[in-house]
Structure formats: structure tokens, C-alpha cells
Amino acid sequence: MLVLTLAPVIARAGGLVRDPDIEHGLTQLAAPILRAAGLSPSRVGIYVIEDGAMNAFVLDPTAIYIHSGMILRLTKASELQSVIAHEAAHIANGHLVRRAANVQSARNVMMLGAALSVAAGAAGAGEAAGGLALGIASSAQGVFFGHTRAEESAADQSGMRYLAAAGIETSGAVSLLEIFAGQEALPKRRQDIYARSHPLSRDRLRQVKALALSYGKNGKPDPEADYWFDRTKGKLSAFIRNPKWTFQRMKESPYADVRAMREAIAHHRLNQTQKALASLDRARQARPGDPYYDELRGQILLESRNFGAAANAYGAALKRAPNNALIMASYGRALVALGGTQRLQQAVPLLERATSRDWRNGQALRDLGTAYAKLGNNGMASLVTAEAHAMHGRTKEARILAKRAVDMLPRGSAGWQRAQDVLNAVKTDK
């Protein structure tokens, strides 16, 4: 199992943007490409990092990371899909494995992540295994994650083939690379990160143009892709950009529900809760039964401290998307905020399932620790908090809390064994 530490850019960034609607939209855009690449859409996640720089990269075979700056700069679905296709090619072509073979040493936090991944797999955590180390930011040199020109050429060829096989316009790859044209002539400090980690050249641009020409007008308009691109970009921009900017540009979207959603987010960010809910109701009327609009309603109510109504909204969203770990975790968080033994007991299994399905959600682990503590189960509260610290490389705190959990939990129980796993993992840290 390949486990890599995170590039420095993640450490500097605002972190992962965990939003079920945005991730669903990216999955819709990526699914036909991943299938064309021989990859499973259910096993390769597409995640957004809040960072204004234009970049995209892969660290292991289970995830593609795209900067928010990249998404906000692009103008059409096929451009974003060409980014996904290119990164999927790095996975399918085995470039990660070859790069890892050149590593001479690894930081202890990387070994910690590897140990926790193995422990999670041995404990039957399934989906949590294989990537725990990705929650750890490191000071590894960015050049380690850069691709060679040969790899870029191969990824371009494969990516274009995936786009053509999926019936997506290959011209999007050309217009994407044209954005970075001339980057090589700039001083390195002024180049986009994407240009530094994905070496560009005139030859590479010529190759992509030739490939696009050879495939001809193979793609055809895809209203579904256009919709999910507009919705994903629209929601991301509404949360990142100034509300005034959002209000001024709402009419740019051709979709009534997306316009209303963006307006709702802008009002919410200005603490205008009633206006936000009224705008969101228009989005829900335009697209009835959409679980992600119920989820957004829950978020607005939760952040407005209307915990009971938030729990109801999240509950409705979960009924429509019963396997979505992010919605599951948010429902659990609302129940924890409500408090009371019955609601806390209802929240614990929700949060346990959410964290086992999605290890990247650190907020869910913290909420689970809070729920256990309020129920008086201090052993499990110490355990899940230790796991949260360990997955973020805070080995000292993880060791202290894991030892506390070992002393409190019944010897040989599942929780006790998980605490031992944490202790075994942090032994590598000196």
C-alpha cells in the first residue's frame, strides 16, 4: 500500500473543503473519465483544497486533489474534466509507484500514517484503511511531487484517450494548457504551482493540440456535466468570495436553483438567516427532493444555532442520501449540539459510521469524542481524540490520550485494541 506525506502546499492552504454537494458534483464530472481509465469512481475521491493557486495533484491511488483556485479559474466542464483525466492518468500509469521507489527516507509521521492504515485494515475498518497518512501535513520538498516531462507527456496522451472514450470534448484540455502558456518564460517564483509541478513546454502544448485534432469533434454537449460544473463552481465561489461579488454575478448561472443557492449562501454569510432560508426554499422548489439542498438548509440552521431544526433538515437529507458520510456526520453533529442522553446515544453510531467511511473528516472525530465524553464514556472519548491527534501528526498528544484510553477501557475490547494500535504507531516518533 502506497502511503505518502502531503506536499507543502497543503500545509499552507486553508485545508480540505469538505462539502457533500461539491464532492458529489465533482464525482458526477469524474465518473465517466475514471471508468475510461479503468478506475472505480467509488474508490477514487475528488477533493478540493482551499487555495487560490491553480494546481491539481495526486498523492496515492485513492484521491485526486484540486485547488479551489483552479476550479474558479476554469470556464467550462470539459476543462475541469481534462484536469481530472490528466491526474487519473498519473494513477493509472503507475507514476506514483515509480516516484515512491526513489524515496531514500521517510519522516516518522509518514510511518505513523502507514501504521495506522495497517491497523485500521486489520481491525476491519475497510474504507478508513489505506490513507490515514494523508491527514498529515509534512515539510517534504514540493519537487518530490513534481512530474517529469516524460510522465506529463504520457499522462497527456492517456488523459486525452480517456476524454475521447467518455465522449467528452478534448478541446477542453487545449484551452486548459493555453491558460499556462508562457509560464516557462517567467521567473520560477512567479510561475503557477501547476506549471512547476506539471512541466509545461511548447512541445507538450503542440502534442495536446495534435491529439485533440486527431480525435476530431468526438465530444458532444453534455447538459448534465454543464449543470454540475456550474453548481460546483457556483457553490464554491459563494462560500469563498465576498457576498457582494456573489450578488453581482448571480445571473451568470443559467440554472434557477443554482442562482437561488448562491443567493442563500451570500445571505447566510451576512448573518441574514431568514433571507437565506427563503432563497434556499426557491432552490428546493426548483429541484425538489435534492438531498444536498436539505443538507445546506441544515448547515445554515446549525451555524445559526437553531439545532433542532438543523437536525430535522439533516435527517431529511440523510433519508435521501443514506450512504453519504458527510451528511451522516453533520446529522450527528447537530444531535450532539442538541444534547440530552437520547440524542447523544443516537449521534454516536452515526458518527462512528461516518468516521469509518470517511477518515478525512476530522470534525466528525471531534464530535464523536464530545458525544462519548457527555455520555460519561471517557475511555472512548480519549481513544477517538487520540486517533484524531495521531492522524494529524500530533504524536505527543496522541500517546498521552491513547495511554489514558488503555487504562480506562476493558482489556481486550475493540476500543482497547484500537488504543494499542495508536500506541504502536506513535512509537516510531522520537
Phi, psi and chi 1 to 4 in degrees:
 res  aa     phi    psi   chi1   chi2   chi3   chi4
   1 MET       -  129.2 -175.6  179.1  -63.0      -
   2 LEU   -86.8  122.6  177.0   64.9      -      -
   3 VAL  -127.1  121.8 -178.2      -      -      -
   4 LEU  -122.2  149.5  -61.6  174.2      -      -
   5 THR   -78.2  162.5   50.2      -      -      -
   6 LEU   -78.5  148.7  -72.0 -175.9      -      -
   7 ALA   -68.8  157.1      -      -      -      -
   8 PRO   -58.1  -28.9  -15.2   22.5      -      -
   9 VAL   -60.0  -32.1   66.3      -      -      -
  10 ILE   -70.0  -38.5  -61.3 -179.1      -      -
  11 ALA   -62.6  -33.6      -      -      -      -
  12 ARG   -83.6  -19.4  -65.4 -164.6  -59.4  -91.9
  13 ALA   -77.7  172.1      -      -      -      -
  14 GLY   -75.2   -3.6      -      -      -      -
  15 GLY   104.2  179.9      -      -      -      -
  16 LEU   -71.6  138.5  -74.2  175.9      -      -
  17 VAL   -91.7  100.5  176.8      -      -      -
  18 ARG   -96.7   99.4  -58.8  -51.1  -47.9  -83.4
  19 ASP  -136.6  122.6 -179.1  -87.8      -      -
  20 PRO   -62.8  -33.6   19.9  -30.5      -      -
  21 ASP   -68.0  -47.9 -167.4   -1.1      -      -
  22 ILE   -63.0  -45.2  -70.0  173.0      -      -
  23 GLU   -66.8  -34.1  -69.3 -177.0    8.0      -
  24 HIS   -65.4  -43.5  175.9   74.1      -      -
  25 GLY   -60.8  -42.8      -      -      -      -
  26 LEU   -65.2  -36.4  -69.0  171.1      -      -
  27 THR   -64.9  -40.0  -62.1      -      -      -
  28 GLN   -61.7  -39.8  -64.1  -62.7  107.7      -
  29 LEU   -71.4  -34.0  -68.0  167.5      -      -
  30 ALA   -85.6  -27.6      -      -      -      -
  31 ALA   -52.7  -50.6      -      -      -      -
  32 PRO   -65.0  -30.3   20.9  -31.6      -      -
  33 ILE   -71.3  -46.1  -61.4  163.5      -      -
  34 LEU   -62.0  -39.7  -64.6  174.8      -      -
  35 ARG   -64.6  -39.4  -76.3 -167.3  -71.7  -94.5
  36 ALA   -64.6  -28.7      -      -      -      -
  37 ALA   -85.8   -0.8      -      -      -      -
  38 GLY    78.4   20.2      -      -      -      -
  39 LEU  -109.3  155.5  -57.4  171.7      -      -
  40 SER   -92.2  123.3  170.4      -      -      -
  41 PRO   -60.3  -23.6  -24.6   35.4      -      -
  42 SER   -83.0  -12.9   63.1      -      -      -
  43 ARG  -108.5  -16.9  -68.8 -178.6  177.6  -87.6
  44 VAL  -111.3  108.4 -179.7      -      -      -
  45 GLY   -86.2  152.7      -      -      -      -
  46 ILE  -114.1  117.1  -44.5  -65.4      -      -
  47 TYR  -122.4  149.4  -59.2   98.0      -      -
  48 VAL  -106.5  133.8  178.0      -      -      -
  49 ILE  -106.6  130.4  -67.7  175.8      -      -
  50 GLU   -75.7   97.5 -174.0  178.4   -6.9      -
  51 ASP  -158.1  129.3 -167.9  -57.5      -      -
  52 GLY   -71.8  -14.9      -      -      -      -
  53 ALA   -70.9  151.2      -      -      -      -
  54 MET   -86.4  112.2  -66.4 -175.9   68.6      -
  55 ASN  -160.2  158.7 -161.3   18.8      -      -
  56 ALA  -154.7  147.2      -      -      -      -
  57 PHE  -163.4  167.5   53.7   89.3      -      -
  58 VAL  -125.1  146.7  -70.4      -      -      -
  59 LEU  -119.8  -27.6  -61.6  174.8      -      -
  60 ASP  -151.1  173.1   80.7  -39.8      -      -
  61 PRO   -73.3    3.2  -18.4   32.8      -      -
  62 THR  -107.0   -1.3   68.3      -      -      -
  63 ALA  -155.6  145.5      -      -      -      -
  64 ILE  -118.3  127.9  -65.8  171.8      -      -
  65 TYR  -107.7  132.9  -64.3   91.7      -      -
  66 ILE  -127.8  131.4  -54.7  175.1      -      -
  67 HIS   -70.5  146.5  -78.8 -159.0      -      -
  68 SER   -59.8  -34.5   57.4      -      -      -
  69 GLY   -60.8  -34.4      -      -      -      -
  70 MET   -66.6  -48.7  173.8   73.2   83.2      -
  71 ILE   -62.4  -43.2  -64.4  173.2      -      -
  72 LEU   -69.7  -24.0  -63.8 -179.5      -      -
  73 ARG   -80.6  -29.6  175.8   75.3  178.6  -86.8
  74 LEU   -75.3  155.9  -57.0 -178.7      -      -
  75 THR  -116.8   -9.5   59.0      -      -      -
  76 LYS  -151.3  159.4   55.8 -175.3  178.8 -179.5
  77 ALA   -59.0  -41.0      -      -      -      -
  78 SER   -64.6  -28.7   61.4      -      -      -
  79 GLU   -67.0  -46.3  -70.1  177.3  -19.0      -
  80 LEU   -66.5  -37.9 -179.1   52.8      -      -
  81 GLN   -66.0  -30.4  -72.6  174.4  -52.0      -
  82 SER   -70.6  -32.9   72.8      -      -      -
  83 VAL   -62.6  -47.6  172.9      -      -      -
  84 ILE   -62.1  -42.0  -65.1  169.4      -      -
  85 ALA   -63.0  -40.6      -      -      -      -
  86 HIS   -65.2  -45.1 -176.9   90.2      -      -
  87 GLU   -69.7  -35.4  -60.8  -54.0  -37.2      -
  88 ALA   -62.1  -34.1      -      -      -      -
  89 ALA   -65.3  -35.8      -      -      -      -
  90 HIS   -62.5  -35.8  -76.7  -51.9      -      -
  91 ILE   -70.8  -52.6  -63.1  174.9      -      -
  92 ALA   -63.4  -32.3      -      -      -      -
  93 ASN   -85.2   -0.2  -70.2  -12.0      -      -
  94 GLY    75.4   21.4      -      -      -      -
  95 HIS   -65.5  -31.6  -64.9  161.4      -      -
  96 LEU   -65.3  -40.4  -65.8  171.8      -      -
  97 VAL   -65.1  -42.9  175.8      -      -      -
  98 ARG   -65.7  -37.9  -76.4 -163.3  -70.7  -85.2
  99 ARG   -68.7  -39.7 -170.9  179.0  -46.1  117.4
 100 ALA   -62.8  -30.1      -      -      -      -
 101 ALA   -65.4  -19.6      -      -      -      -
 102 ASN   -90.0   -3.1  -65.2  -32.8      -      -
 103 VAL   -76.8  128.6  179.9      -      -      -
 104 GLN   -92.5  -26.3  -60.6  -59.4  -45.4      -
 105 SER  -151.7  165.3   62.8      -      -      -
 106 ALA  -138.0  147.3      -      -      -      -
 107 ARG   -71.0  156.4  -66.1 -169.3   59.4 -166.4
 108 ASN   -61.9  -33.2  -74.4  -26.3      -      -
 109 VAL   -64.4  -30.2  -70.6      -      -      -
 110 MET   -65.8  -42.4  172.2  178.8  161.3      -
 111 MET   -65.9  -34.7  -56.4  -48.5  -66.0      -
 112 LEU   -61.0  -46.4  166.8   63.5      -      -
 113 GLY   -60.6  -40.2      -      -      -      -
 114 ALA   -63.0  -44.0      -      -      -      -
 115 ALA   -64.1  -41.9      -      -      -      -
 116 LEU   -66.4  -35.5  -74.9  175.9      -      -
 117 SER   -62.8  -46.2  -64.9      -      -      -
 118 VAL   -63.5  -41.3  172.8      -      -      -
 119 ALA   -62.9  -42.2      -      -      -      -
 120 ALA   -63.8  -39.7      -      -      -      -
 121 GLY   -66.2  -41.5      -      -      -      -
 122 ALA   -65.8  -30.0      -      -      -      -
 123 ALA   -84.4    0.1      -      -      -      -
 124 GLY    84.9   18.0      -      -      -      -
 125 ALA   -76.2   -5.9      -      -      -      -
 126 GLY    49.7  -93.6      -      -      -      -
 127 GLU   -66.4  -21.4  -66.1  174.9   70.7      -
 128 ALA   -78.0  -24.4      -      -      -      -
 129 ALA   -74.7  153.9      -      -      -      -
 130 GLY    94.0    3.7      -      -      -      -
 131 GLY  -160.5   10.6      -      -      -      -
 132 LEU   -59.0  -32.0  -63.2  177.4      -      -
 133 ALA   -66.0  -18.2      -      -      -      -
 134 LEU   -70.2  -11.2  -67.4 -177.1      -      -
 135 GLY   -81.8    1.3      -      -      -      -
 136 ILE  -108.8  123.9  -56.9  169.2      -      -
 137 ALA   -88.5  141.7      -      -      -      -
 138 SER  -128.1  174.3   78.7      -      -      -
 139 SER  -103.2   25.1   59.9      -      -      -
 140 ALA   -59.8  149.8      -      -      -      -
 141 GLN   -69.6  135.4  -66.1  -61.2  -48.5      -
 142 GLY   -60.6  -26.3      -      -      -      -
 143 VAL   -63.5  -25.2   69.2      -      -      -
 144 PHE   -59.7  -32.1  173.8   76.9      -      -
 145 PHE   -93.9    1.0  -60.9   96.3      -      -
 146 GLY   -78.6  154.3      -      -      -      -
 147 HIS  -103.3  150.0  -63.2  -76.0      -      -
 148 THR   -77.7  164.4   66.1      -      -      -
 149 ARG   -61.9  -35.8  -69.3 -177.2 -173.8  -88.1
 150 ALA   -64.5  -42.1      -      -      -      -
 151 GLU   -65.3  -39.6  -73.3  177.5  -14.3      -
 152 GLU   -63.4  -41.7  -71.1  -54.1  -52.3      -
 153 SER   -61.9  -44.1  177.5      -      -      -
 154 ALA   -65.3  -40.7      -      -      -      -
 155 ALA   -67.5  -35.9      -      -      -      -
 156 ASP   -61.3  -46.7  -75.6  -22.8      -      -
 157 GLN   -63.2  -47.0  -67.2  179.3   53.6      -
 158 SER   -65.6  -43.2  -63.0      -      -      -
 159 GLY   -60.6  -41.5      -      -      -      -
 160 MET   -64.7  -36.5  -64.4  -69.5  -85.2      -
 161 ARG   -65.8  -39.5 -173.6  170.8   69.4 -109.1
 162 TYR   -64.8  -42.5  -56.4  154.4      -      -
 163 LEU   -60.6  -46.2  -68.6  171.6      -      -
 164 ALA   -63.1  -42.1      -      -      -      -
 165 ALA   -64.8  -30.6      -      -      -      -
 166 ALA   -86.9   -1.1      -      -      -      -
 167 GLY    75.3   27.6      -      -      -      -
 168 ILE  -104.1  140.3  -61.7  167.2      -      -
 169 GLU   -59.2  122.1  -66.9  177.5  -27.3      -
 170 THR   -75.7  -12.1   53.2      -      -      -
 171 SER   -64.1  -21.4   59.8      -      -      -
 172 GLY   -63.0  -33.4      -      -      -      -
 173 ALA   -67.9  -36.0      -      -      -      -
 174 VAL   -66.7  -49.7  176.0      -      -      -
 175 SER   -65.6  -29.0   56.2      -      -      -
 176 LEU   -64.4  -50.8  170.5   71.6      -      -
 177 LEU   -65.8  -29.6  -74.4 -174.1      -      -
 178 GLU   -65.6  -24.6  -73.9  177.3  -21.8      -
 179 ILE   -61.1  -34.6  -65.6  173.9      -      -
 180 PHE   -96.0    4.8  -60.5   96.7      -      -
 181 ALA   -58.3  136.0      -      -      -      -
 182 GLY    87.4   -2.3      -      -      -      -
 183 GLN   -61.8  -34.9  -72.7  -81.4  -45.7      -
 184 GLU   -62.5  -25.5  -71.1  179.1  -39.8      -
 185 ALA   -78.8  -12.3      -      -      -      -
 186 LEU   -86.5  155.2  -63.7  174.4      -      -
 187 PRO   -59.1  148.6  -20.6   31.0      -      -
 188 LYS   -56.1  -37.1 -161.1  165.5 -173.1  177.1
 189 ARG   -66.8  -19.2   68.1 -179.1 -176.6  -82.8
 190 ARG  -100.6   -3.8  -66.5 -177.4   57.9 -164.9
 191 GLN   -76.7  150.1  -67.1  176.1    0.4      -
 192 ASP   -64.3  148.0  -79.4  -54.5      -      -
 193 ILE   -56.7  -38.9  -71.6  176.0      -      -
 194 TYR   -60.5  -37.6 -168.8   80.6      -      -
 195 ALA   -69.7  -30.2      -      -      -      -
 196 ARG   -79.4  -38.7  -62.6 -159.5  -58.9  -91.8
 197 SER   -88.5  -16.0   60.3      -      -      -
 198 HIS  -125.2   83.0  -62.9   66.3      -      -
 199 PRO   -48.7  125.5  -25.3   34.6      -      -
 200 LEU  -102.3  154.3  -62.9  167.2      -      -
 201 SER  -158.5  160.8   68.6      -      -      -
 202 ARG   -61.9  -37.3  -66.7 -175.9 -177.8   86.4
 203 ASP   -62.3  -40.1  -70.5  -20.1      -      -
 204 ARG   -65.5  -42.6 -175.7 -179.6  164.4 -158.9
 205 LEU   -64.3  -40.2 -178.4   55.1      -      -
 206 ARG   -62.6  -39.9  -82.1 -163.7  -65.4  -91.2
 207 GLN   -62.7  -44.1  174.4 -175.5 -104.8      -
 208 VAL   -65.1  -39.8  169.4      -      -      -
 209 LYS   -63.9  -40.7  -73.7 -178.3  176.0  179.5
 210 ALA   -65.3  -40.1      -      -      -      -
 211 LEU   -64.5  -43.4  -72.6  167.5      -      -
 212 ALA   -61.2  -39.8      -      -      -      -
 213 LEU   -66.0  -38.9 -172.0   62.2      -      -
 214 SER   -66.9  -32.7   69.2      -      -      -
 215 TYR   -80.8  -17.0  -74.1  115.5      -      -
 216 GLY    65.8 -159.5      -      -      -      -
 217 LYS   -84.7   64.9  -68.2 -172.5  176.9 -179.1
 218 ASN   -74.7  -31.8   61.5  -60.8      -      -
 219 GLY   -82.4  160.8      -      -      -      -
 220 LYS  -133.8  157.8   55.9 -176.8  179.2 -179.8
 221 PRO   -54.6  136.9  -25.6   34.9      -      -
 222 ASP  -124.9   96.9 -175.4  -11.6      -      -
 223 PRO   -57.7  -34.9  -23.3   33.8      -      -
 224 GLU   -64.7  -46.1  -84.9  -68.0  -61.7      -
 225 ALA   -63.3  -42.1      -      -      -      -
 226 ASP   -60.4  -41.5  -67.6  -20.5      -      -
 227 TYR   -64.2  -49.1  171.3   78.5      -      -
 228 TRP   -69.6  -30.6  -74.9  112.2      -      -
 229 PHE   -65.0  -47.2  173.1   75.2      -      -
 230 ASP   -64.4  -39.9 -174.5   73.8      -      -
 231 ARG   -69.1  -43.9  178.1  163.1  166.9  171.6
 232 THR   -63.3  -50.0  -61.6      -      -      -
 233 LYS   -64.5  -39.8 -179.6  179.6  176.0  179.9
 234 GLY   -64.6  -42.9      -      -      -      -
 235 LYS   -69.4  -41.7 -172.6  170.6 -170.0 -178.7
 236 LEU   -60.8  -46.0 -172.9   61.4      -      -
 237 SER   -66.5  -35.4   69.5      -      -      -
 238 ALA   -65.5  -32.7      -      -      -      -
 239 PHE   -84.3  -26.1  -88.7  114.0      -      -
 240 ILE   -95.3  -42.5  -70.1  177.7      -      -
 241 ARG   -83.9  164.9  -61.7 -162.5 -172.0  -80.6
 242 ASN   -61.3  138.3 -171.2  -71.0      -      -
 243 PRO   -53.5  -35.9  -27.8   35.1      -      -
 244 LYS   -60.4  -40.8 -178.0  178.7  179.2 -179.1
 245 TRP   -60.4  -41.8 -174.1   96.6      -      -
 246 THR   -64.4  -47.0  -58.8      -      -      -
 247 PHE   -59.1  -38.1  -73.9  130.9      -      -
 248 GLN   -70.8  -23.6  -70.2  174.0  -17.7      -
 249 ARG  -118.2   13.7  -69.4  166.4  175.1   79.9
 250 MET   -60.5  -36.2  -83.8 -171.0  -51.5      -
 251 LYS   -70.5   -8.4  -66.7 -178.6  179.6  179.5
 252 GLU   -65.9  -26.2  -68.0  176.1   -3.6      -
 253 SER   -80.4  134.2  173.3      -      -      -
 254 PRO   -83.2   -0.2   28.7  -32.9      -      -
 255 TYR  -109.8  126.5  -51.6  100.3      -      -
 256 ALA   -62.4  -40.6      -      -      -      -
 257 ASP   -68.5  -36.2   64.1  -52.8      -      -
 258 VAL   -68.3  -40.5  175.4      -      -      -
 259 ARG   -59.8  -46.0  -68.2 -165.4  -61.2  -89.8
 260 ALA   -66.6  -37.8      -      -      -      -
 261 MET   -62.7  -46.8  173.1 -161.7   55.0      -
 262 ARG   -62.0  -39.5  -65.6  175.3   65.5 -169.8
 263 GLU   -63.3  -41.0 -176.1  178.6   62.6      -
 264 ALA   -61.8  -42.5      -      -      -      -
 265 ILE   -66.2  -41.5  -66.2  169.4      -      -
 266 ALA   -61.6  -44.3      -      -      -      -
 267 HIS   -63.4  -41.4  -79.1  -54.2      -      -
 268 HIS   -61.4  -40.9  172.5   55.1      -      -
 269 ARG   -69.2  -17.5  -66.4 -177.1   62.6 -157.3
 270 LEU   -96.9   11.0  -66.4  171.3      -      -
 271 ASN    62.8   29.0  -64.0  -41.8      -      -
 272 GLN  -101.7   74.2  -61.3  168.6  -14.4      -
 273 THR   -61.8  -45.8  -56.3      -      -      -
 274 GLN   -65.3  -40.1  -67.2  -52.0  -48.8      -
 275 LYS   -65.3  -37.9  -72.5 -176.4  177.6 -179.5
 276 ALA   -62.8  -46.1      -      -      -      -
 277 LEU   -66.2  -36.6  -66.3  174.5      -      -
 278 ALA   -65.1  -42.1      -      -      -      -
 279 SER   -65.4  -41.4  -62.9      -      -      -
 280 LEU   -65.6  -34.5 -174.5   57.4      -      -
 281 ASP   -59.9  -35.6  -77.7  -17.5      -      -
 282 ARG   -66.6  -37.4  -65.2 -157.3  -52.6  -85.2
 283 ALA   -65.0  -41.3      -      -      -      -
 284 ARG   -68.3  -33.9  -64.7  166.8   71.8 -150.4
 285 GLN   -69.5  -36.0  -69.9  167.7    5.4      -
 286 ALA   -71.8  -26.2      -      -      -      -
 287 ARG  -138.7   71.6 -162.8  174.5  172.7   89.9
 288 PRO   -63.9  145.6   21.1  -31.2      -      -
 289 GLY    82.0    5.3      -      -      -      -
 290 ASP   -78.4  116.4 -170.5  -53.2      -      -
 291 PRO   -66.2  -26.3   24.4  -33.8      -      -
 292 TYR   -77.0  -22.8  -56.5  103.6      -      -
 293 TYR   -77.8  -32.9  -74.2  150.9      -      -
 294 ASP   -63.8  -40.2  -74.4  -29.3      -      -
 295 GLU   -63.5  -41.9 -174.7  -84.9  -23.5      -
 296 LEU   -64.3  -37.5  179.3   56.3      -      -
 297 ARG   -60.5  -42.6 -178.6  179.0  177.7   82.7
 298 GLY   -61.0  -42.1      -      -      -      -
 299 GLN   -62.9  -45.5  179.1 -178.2  -12.0      -
 300 ILE   -61.0  -43.9  -68.9  170.9      -      -
 301 LEU   -69.1  -40.3  -69.1  165.0      -      -
 302 LEU   -64.1  -44.5 -177.1   66.5      -      -
 303 GLU   -74.1  -12.5  -67.5  174.8   -1.8      -
 304 SER   -96.7    7.1  -57.7      -      -      -
 305 ARG    66.0   26.8  -56.3 -171.4   65.4   78.5
 306 ASN   -99.5   76.5 -168.3  -20.6      -      -
 307 PHE   -67.4  -38.4  -58.1  133.3      -      -
 308 GLY   -64.0  -48.2      -      -      -      -
 309 ALA   -66.0  -34.3      -      -      -      -
 310 ALA   -63.9  -44.0      -      -      -      -
 311 ALA   -60.8  -40.3      -      -      -      -
 312 ASN   -63.3  -41.5  -68.6  -24.1      -      -
 313 ALA   -66.2  -44.2      -      -      -      -
 314 TYR   -65.2  -37.1  -77.7  129.8      -      -
 315 GLY   -61.7  -41.4      -      -      -      -
 316 ALA   -65.0  -40.2      -      -      -      -
 317 ALA   -64.2  -40.6      -      -      -      -
 318 LEU   -67.9  -32.2 -167.9   59.3      -      -
 319 LYS   -62.5  -33.8  -75.6 -178.1 -180.0  178.8
 320 ARG   -87.2  -21.2  -65.9 -171.8  170.1  114.7
 321 ALA  -136.4   70.1      -      -      -      -
 322 PRO   -66.2  -15.1   22.7  -32.8      -      -
 323 ASN  -105.4    5.6  -63.3  -42.8      -      -
 324 ASN   -81.2  112.9 -170.1  -70.0      -      -
 325 ALA   -66.3  -34.2      -      -      -      -
 326 LEU   -68.9  -41.5  -73.1  174.8      -      -
 327 ILE   -65.9  -40.8  -65.4  176.8      -      -
 328 MET   -57.4  -45.3 -159.9  179.3  -64.6      -
 329 ALA   -66.9  -39.3      -      -      -      -
 330 SER   -66.5  -38.0  -65.3      -      -      -
 331 TYR   -61.4  -44.8 -173.6   21.4      -      -
 332 GLY   -61.3  -39.2      -      -      -      -
 333 ARG   -64.1  -40.9 -172.9 -179.3 -171.3 -168.2
 334 ALA   -64.1  -38.7      -      -      -      -
 335 LEU   -66.5  -39.6  -67.8  170.1      -      -
 336 VAL   -63.4  -40.4  170.8      -      -      -
 337 ALA   -64.1  -36.3      -      -      -      -
 338 LEU   -65.3  -39.7  -90.2  174.0      -      -
 339 GLY    77.1 -178.3      -      -      -      -
 340 GLY    94.1  140.5      -      -      -      -
 341 THR   -57.1  -44.9  -59.1      -      -      -
 342 GLN   -62.7  -44.0 -175.3  176.7   -5.0      -
 343 ARG   -70.8  -37.1  -66.8 -170.5 -178.5   95.7
 344 LEU   -64.8  -40.6  -70.0  169.0      -      -
 345 GLN   -66.1  -29.8  -70.7  174.6  -22.3      -
 346 GLN   -74.1  -33.4 -174.7 -177.1   -4.9      -
 347 ALA   -73.4  -35.9      -      -      -      -
 348 VAL   -57.5  -52.6  165.7      -      -      -
 349 PRO   -64.2  -32.5   18.7  -29.8      -      -
 350 LEU   -62.3  -47.2  -78.6  169.3      -      -
 351 LEU   -70.6  -34.5  -69.0  165.2      -      -
 352 GLU   -63.1  -44.3  -74.9  -80.4   14.9      -
 353 ARG   -65.6  -41.1  -71.1 -153.5  -50.2  -86.8
 354 ALA   -62.7  -44.3      -      -      -      -
 355 THR   -72.2  -29.1   53.2      -      -      -
 356 SER   -73.1  -29.1   69.3      -      -      -
 357 ARG   -83.8  -28.9  -70.1  168.3 -179.6  -98.3
 358 ASP  -142.2   91.9 -179.4    8.7      -      -
 359 TRP   -71.8  -15.3   58.6  -95.6      -      -
 360 ARG   -74.5  -12.1  -68.4  175.4  176.9   85.3
 361 ASN   -87.6   85.4 -167.2  -15.6      -      -
 362 GLY   -64.6  -31.9      -      -      -      -
 363 GLN   -61.5  -38.0  179.8   63.1   56.3      -
 364 ALA   -64.6  -39.2      -      -      -      -
 365 LEU   -63.4  -42.6  -88.6  175.9      -      -
 366 ARG   -64.0  -41.1  -68.8 -169.6  -69.9  -86.6
 367 ASP   -64.7  -38.2  -68.1  -26.3      -      -
 368 LEU   -64.8  -41.8 -178.9   56.7      -      -
 369 GLY   -61.1  -40.6      -      -      -      -
 370 THR   -63.5  -42.9  -60.1      -      -      -
 371 ALA   -62.4  -45.6      -      -      -      -
 372 TYR   -61.8  -42.1  -85.6  128.1      -      -
 373 ALA   -63.7  -42.5      -      -      -      -
 374 LYS   -67.2  -26.2  -72.8 -175.9  175.2 -178.8
 375 LEU   -84.9   -2.2  -72.1  169.2      -      -
 376 GLY    84.9    7.4      -      -      -      -
 377 ASN   -92.8   76.4 -168.1  -19.8      -      -
 378 ASN   -69.9  -25.2  -66.9  -35.5      -      -
 379 GLY   -64.5  -48.6      -      -      -      -
 380 MET   -70.7  -32.5  -72.6  -58.6  -65.4      -
 381 ALA   -62.2  -42.7      -      -      -      -
 382 SER   -65.3  -39.0  -63.9      -      -      -
 383 LEU   -62.5  -54.4  167.7   62.6      -      -
 384 VAL   -67.9  -30.4  -63.4      -      -      -
 385 THR   -69.8  -37.5  -51.9      -      -      -
 386 ALA   -61.7  -42.4      -      -      -      -
 387 GLU   -63.5  -40.2  -69.8  174.4  -28.6      -
 388 ALA   -62.6  -45.0      -      -      -      -
 389 HIS   -62.7  -43.6  -77.9  -55.3      -      -
 390 ALA   -62.8  -40.4      -      -      -      -
 391 MET   -71.1  -13.4  -75.2 -170.0  -72.7      -
 392 HIS  -107.3   13.9  -72.2   82.7      -      -
 393 GLY    79.4    8.3      -      -      -      -
 394 ARG   -88.8   75.8  -62.9 -171.9  -72.2  -93.0
 395 THR   -69.9  -32.7   54.2      -      -      -
 396 LYS   -62.7  -50.0  179.9 -179.9  178.3 -179.5
 397 GLU   -63.6  -39.5  -65.9   87.9  -16.1      -
 398 ALA   -61.5  -42.1      -      -      -      -
 399 ARG   -64.1  -45.3 -176.7 -174.5  -62.3  108.3
 400 ILE   -60.9  -47.7  -67.7  170.3      -      -
 401 LEU   -71.9  -35.2  -72.0  165.9      -      -
 402 ALA   -65.6  -40.0      -      -      -      -
 403 LYS   -62.3  -40.4  -75.1 -179.0  177.8  178.1
 404 ARG   -62.9  -41.4 -172.7 -179.6  -59.7  168.7
 405 ALA   -64.4  -41.2      -      -      -      -
 406 VAL   -59.1  -40.7  165.3      -      -      -
 407 ASP   -70.1  -27.9  -67.3  -21.9      -      -
 408 MET   -93.6  -30.5  -68.6  180.0  176.2      -
 409 LEU   -88.0  150.9  -64.8  169.7      -      -
 410 PRO   -59.5  131.5  -23.5   33.8      -      -
 411 ARG   -60.0  130.2 -173.9  176.9 -177.0   82.6
 412 GLY    89.1   -7.6      -      -      -      -
 413 SER   -72.2  166.9   65.4      -      -      -
 414 ALA   -60.5  -41.6      -      -      -      -
 415 GLY   -64.6  -41.5      -      -      -      -
 416 TRP   -60.8  -42.1 -177.1   87.9      -      -
 417 GLN   -65.4  -38.3  -69.2  174.3  -10.4      -
 418 ARG   -64.3  -38.2  -77.7  166.1   57.6 -174.1
 419 ALA   -65.5  -38.3      -      -      -      -
 420 GLN   -63.5  -36.6  -69.0  -72.1   -3.4      -
 421 ASP   -61.3  -41.3  -69.3  -25.5      -      -
 422 VAL   -64.5  -44.6  174.8      -      -      -
 423 LEU   -61.9  -41.8  -71.7  175.6      -      -
 424 ASN   -63.7  -37.2  -70.4  -25.0      -      -
 425 ALA   -68.8  -40.8      -      -      -      -
 426 VAL   -78.9   -6.4  -60.5      -      -      -
 427 LYS   -62.0  -23.1  -77.7  179.9 -178.3  178.1
 428 THR   -74.1  -14.8   59.7      -      -      -
 429 ASP   -89.1  121.5 -178.9   57.3      -      -
 430 LYS  -108.7      -  -58.4  -64.0 -177.9 -177.5
